[in-house]
Amino acid sequence: MNLPCPWMPAGTVYGTLLNFQREWALWAPRMNEAPYKAPPRAPVLYVKTANTFTRSGQAIALPPDAAVEVAASLGLVMDGDGTWGAVLFNDVAIAHPSYYRPPVKARCADGFLGVGAVCVPLAQLGGFDGLAALQIELHINGVHRQTTELAGMVRDAATLLADVGEFMTLRTGDVLMLGSDCLDDGSRPLVHAGDTVEITAPGFALPTLHSFTHEEVPT
């Protein structure tokens, strides 16, 4: 696998919803309500479009008067020979009330996917077994805000990849993010203009680092 630095996605980036046990438990009482009236049986995915990609070290512009949340996630990078690399992402979104039908405008605003600087070969992280023990740290302005333990996933990395493969083909360059965990109250950390977010994990030599600025409003 060719691993340029700084790394950027070469295909489509897919995110996964409701893939951490804490959030699943919080949503479980409502899963039998309309419109679906049952828990999801397959992975719930969304797309982060190419206009959202922001290199590590660059600034992300925030729309005015919007509550914006950040989430640490690990993405599996597809390669043609059947191997995968891993990248840390800062998945940015405008806070919204429904995780069943996340609005595109909340997740796909310009710049709303902070991309990690490096893609690490999966073998260097101990393969899928190594991912199960991985902990991802999220800091805002140097203050620890969240630890995401991949052991807390509903579907571990190998299972998620296999289940997605049941209904779609991931091509070389595509990325499948494993999902993100919520805080105890079901929310995710919020950011404001002037904040800096750093995401780190063992085995990744460089952090995923992004600052946040005000979006320029045309006059």
C-alpha angles and dihedrals in degrees: 000000000000108000111190120184121251088037124209131182116267096192142020120321116216124193126205125222129207094012098133122080095227094057093040090056092050092051097040096090090058099043093091093054126097137315096033102017093198139058115271112268098196130044113285108229138185132183129243103206124219093257088066096060113114121177119236110268095030129108126255117214117226121214114240121266095007129125104231124194132196130209134189114229138167119224129204112221116213121227129187096241093060098261129115139210127205131230132184115234136192102215107202124195142162106251111258134173102236127064092178094065107021108190115242092227090058095054105026105051113136111287096007098137116069106206123210118243096233138043109211120204108249091233090063089059093051096263121264091327089056092051090056089064096043121119121199120205124208121197128183115200089346094305119118110243106164145006115205114202113199088205085075096065122122090218115026118224097270094045093047091050092049093047093049088049089061091072108019142026120239110211133207109291095022119125128213113198112208094221134256133264124236130224120261092273093051095256131111128228114281125222134201135194109290095033125122123209123202123187121190140170136174112275095030110105094198129042125235099247129182136161125208128227138177115274110243111247116212113244 
